[in-house]
Amino acid sequence: MSKRTLRTQLKQALDAVPKPALLEQGQQVLLALEPVLQQHRSFACYLNMDSGEAPTEAILERLFQLGKDVYLPRCTDSSASGIAGAGSHMRRHLTFYHMQSMAAVRALRPQGKYGLREPPAEAPPPALPDVDVVLMPGLGFCADTGARLGRGAGYYDNYVSRTQQLHGRRPLLVGLALSQQLMLHVPLEPHDQCLDAVACGDGQLRWAQRAPGEIVDI
C-alpha cells in the first residue's frame, strides 16, 4: 500500500477518535515517557494538532516541572530560517525555539502555513539546538522497526539530518503514538529517519528492535 493511501486511511480513522479518548491516551503516553524524561536533559517537542494526535501539553508541563530545557518548532524553510545543510536550498525546515516556561507555551497562538501553535519568528533565527531527545509526531508508527509515517512534508527527516551534520550526533528519537496509529508495517524511503522508541497510548514505551541510530534496511 502506498504512503498516500495509508495517510488517507489514517487521517480518517484518527479524525474519528473522540476528545476524551485522546486525553486519556495522552496521559498514558506521558506515563510511558517518564523514564526518558527523567534520564535526559534537553528535549525538542511540539504542540499537538486539535485532532488526530496525542496531546502534548501535559508532557511539556512535566518537562518544566523537572527543570528540563524545552524547545518548540516553527515551520519555515531554508530561505527564511538562515539555516542550511548540504543540498538543503529552499527545503522545508523546522526552527526550534527555547521556551522559558509553561506560561510562555500556553501563550502561543495558531499561526503560519499550517495554523499550528508555534513560537513567533525571530531575526536572526535561533541556531539549531543540540538536544538529547526529539519527541516526534506522525500519522503512523511501527514500534518494532521504528519506522514512522509523517504527513509528507519531510520537516522532521530534514531536521534530524541537519542536526547530525552540525552536531555530529543523532538525538534520541521518540514517537508519540495513539493506539490507532500503531501499524505492523510502514513503508520506508531512503531519506526517512527511523525512531529509537515509540511512547504508546496504552502506557508502554516500545523500543525498536535495533541499536539506537542503526539504519533499517529498506
C-alpha positions as CSV (number, residue, x, y, z in Angstrom):
1,M,0.0,0.0,0.0
2,S,1.3,3.4,-0.9
3,K,2.1,6.1,1.6
4,R,-0.6,8.3,0.2
5,T,-3.2,5.7,0.7
6,L,-2.0,5.0,4.2
7,R,-2.1,8.7,5.1
8,T,-5.7,9.0,3.8
9,Q,-6.9,5.9,5.8
10,L,-5.1,7.0,9.0
11,K,-6.4,10.6,8.8
12,Q,-10.0,9.3,8.5
13,A,-9.5,6.9,11.4
14,L,-7.8,9.5,13.6
15,D,-10.5,12.2,13.0
16,A,-13.0,9.7,14.5
17,V,-11.2,9.4,17.8
18,P,-13.2,11.3,20.4
19,K,-11.6,14.0,22.6
20,P,-11.9,12.1,25.9
21,A,-10.1,9.1,24.3
22,L,-7.3,11.5,23.1
23,L,-6.9,12.9,26.6
24,E,-6.8,9.5,28.2
25,Q,-4.2,8.2,25.7
26,G,-2.2,11.4,26.2
27,Q,-1.9,10.6,29.9
28,Q,-0.8,7.1,29.0
29,V,1.8,8.4,26.6
30,L,3.2,10.7,29.4
31,L,3.4,7.7,31.7
32,A,5.3,5.7,29.1
33,L,7.7,8.6,28.6
34,E,8.6,9.2,32.3
35,P,11.9,7.2,32.2
36,V,13.1,9.1,29.2
37,L,12.1,12.4,30.7
38,Q,14.0,11.6,33.9
39,Q,17.1,10.4,32.1
40,H,17.8,13.3,29.7
41,R,18.3,17.0,29.9
42,S,17.1,18.7,26.7
43,F,14.0,18.0,24.6
44,A,12.5,19.1,21.3
45,C,8.8,18.6,21.5
46,Y,5.7,20.1,19.7
47,L,2.2,21.3,20.3
48,N,-0.3,18.8,19.0
49,M,-3.0,19.5,16.4
50,D,-6.6,19.7,17.7
51,S,-7.4,16.2,16.5
52,G,-5.6,13.1,15.5
53,E,-2.5,13.5,17.7
54,A,-1.7,12.6,21.3
55,P,-2.0,15.7,23.5
56,T,1.4,17.1,24.4
57,E,0.7,19.9,26.9
58,A,0.9,17.5,29.9
59,I,4.3,16.3,28.6
60,L,5.5,19.9,28.3
61,E,4.3,20.7,31.8
62,R,6.1,17.7,33.1
63,L,9.3,18.7,31.4
64,F,9.2,22.1,33.0
65,Q,8.4,20.6,36.4
66,L,11.6,18.5,36.0
67,G,13.7,21.6,35.1
68,K,14.5,20.4,31.6
69,D,15.4,22.5,28.6
70,V,12.4,22.6,26.2
71,Y,12.4,23.6,22.6
72,L,9.3,24.0,20.3
73,P,9.4,24.2,16.5
74,R,8.3,26.7,13.9
75,C,7.7,25.5,10.4
76,T,9.7,27.5,7.9
77,D,12.1,26.9,5.0
78,S,15.8,27.4,4.3
79,S,15.2,30.9,2.7
80,A,13.7,32.2,6.0
81,S,15.5,30.1,8.7
82,G,19.0,31.1,7.7
83,I,20.0,27.5,8.5
84,A,21.2,25.3,5.7
85,G,22.7,21.9,5.3
86,A,24.3,20.2,2.4
87,G,21.9,20.3,-0.5
88,S,19.1,22.0,1.5
89,H,18.4,25.0,-0.7
90,M,14.8,26.1,-0.2
91,R,13.9,23.0,1.7
92,R,11.3,22.9,4.5
93,H,12.9,23.5,7.9
94,L,11.9,23.3,11.5
95,T,13.4,26.1,13.5
96,F,13.4,25.3,17.2
97,Y,12.9,28.0,19.9
98,H,13.9,27.6,23.6
99,M,10.8,28.0,25.7
100,Q,11.3,29.6,29.1
101,S,8.1,28.5,30.9
102,M,4.8,26.7,30.6
103,A,3.1,30.1,30.6
104,A,5.0,31.1,27.5
105,V,3.9,27.8,25.8
106,R,0.3,28.4,26.7
107,A,0.5,32.0,25.3
108,L,1.3,30.7,21.8
109,R,-1.4,31.1,19.2
110,P,-2.1,29.4,15.9
111,Q,-0.1,30.9,13.0
112,G,1.9,30.1,9.9
113,K,1.2,27.9,6.9
114,Y,-0.4,25.1,8.9
115,G,-2.3,27.1,11.5
116,L,-0.2,25.5,14.3
117,R,0.6,26.9,17.7
118,E,4.2,28.0,17.1
119,P,6.8,30.4,18.6
120,P,6.8,33.7,16.7
121,A,9.7,34.3,14.2
122,E,12.8,36.0,15.4
123,A,15.5,37.8,13.4
124,P,18.0,36.4,13.2
125,P,16.6,32.9,13.7
126,P,18.0,30.8,16.6
127,A,20.8,28.3,15.9
128,L,20.0,24.7,15.6
129,P,19.9,23.3,19.2
130,D,21.9,20.2,20.2
131,V,19.1,18.4,22.1
132,D,19.2,15.0,23.7
133,V,15.7,13.8,22.7
134,V,13.3,14.7,20.0
135,L,9.6,13.8,20.7
136,M,8.1,13.4,17.3
137,P,4.6,13.4,15.8
138,G,3.4,11.3,13.0
139,L,0.4,9.6,11.3
140,G,1.6,6.0,11.7
141,F,4.3,4.2,13.6
142,C,5.8,0.7,13.5
143,A,7.2,0.2,17.0
144,D,9.2,-2.9,16.1
145,T,11.3,-1.2,13.4
146,G,10.9,2.4,14.5
147,A,9.5,3.3,11.1
148,R,7.4,6.5,11.1
149,L,4.9,7.7,8.6
150,G,4.7,11.5,8.7
151,R,2.4,13.9,6.8
152,G,4.7,14.0,3.8
153,A,6.4,17.4,4.2
154,G,9.7,16.0,5.4
155,Y,10.2,18.5,8.2
156,Y,11.5,16.1,10.8
157,D,13.6,14.0,8.5
158,N,15.3,17.2,7.3
159,Y,15.8,18.3,10.9
160,V,17.4,15.1,12.1
161,S,19.7,15.1,9.1
162,R,20.8,18.7,9.7
163,T,21.4,18.2,13.4
164,Q,23.6,15.2,12.6
165,Q,25.6,17.3,10.2
166,L,26.0,20.2,12.5
167,H,26.5,18.5,15.9
168,G,28.0,15.1,14.9
169,R,25.4,13.1,16.8
170,R,21.9,11.9,16.4
171,P,19.4,12.7,19.2
172,L,17.2,10.0,20.6
173,L,14.1,9.9,18.5
174,V,10.8,9.0,20.3
175,G,7.5,8.9,18.5
176,L,4.2,9.8,20.4
177,A,1.5,7.4,19.2
178,L,-2.1,6.9,19.8
179,S,-3.1,3.2,19.8
180,Q,-4.9,3.9,16.4
181,Q,-1.6,4.9,14.9
182,L,0.3,1.7,15.6
183,M,1.0,-0.4,12.5
184,L,2.6,-3.7,11.6
185,H,4.5,-2.2,8.7
186,V,5.3,1.3,7.5
187,P,6.9,1.7,4.0
188,L,10.3,3.5,4.1
189,E,12.2,5.6,1.6
190,P,16.0,6.3,1.8
191,H,15.5,9.8,3.4
192,D,13.2,8.5,6.2
193,Q,14.6,8.7,9.7
194,C,13.6,5.8,11.9
195,L,12.7,6.2,15.6
196,D,14.5,4.7,18.5
197,A,11.3,4.2,20.5
198,V,7.6,4.8,20.5
199,A,5.6,6.0,23.5
200,C,2.2,4.5,23.1
201,G,-1.4,5.3,24.2
202,D,-1.5,2.1,26.2
203,G,1.2,3.3,28.5
204,Q,4.1,1.3,27.0
205,L,7.4,2.6,25.8
206,R,8.3,0.3,22.9
207,W,12.0,0.3,21.8
208,A,12.7,-0.5,18.2
209,Q,14.4,-3.9,17.7
210,R,17.8,-2.4,16.7
211,A,20.6,-0.4,18.1
212,P,19.8,3.4,18.5
213,G,20.6,5.2,15.3
214,E,21.0,2.0,13.3
215,I,19.8,2.2,9.7
216,V,16.9,0.0,8.8
217,D,17.2,-1.9,5.5
218,I,14.5,-0.9,3.0
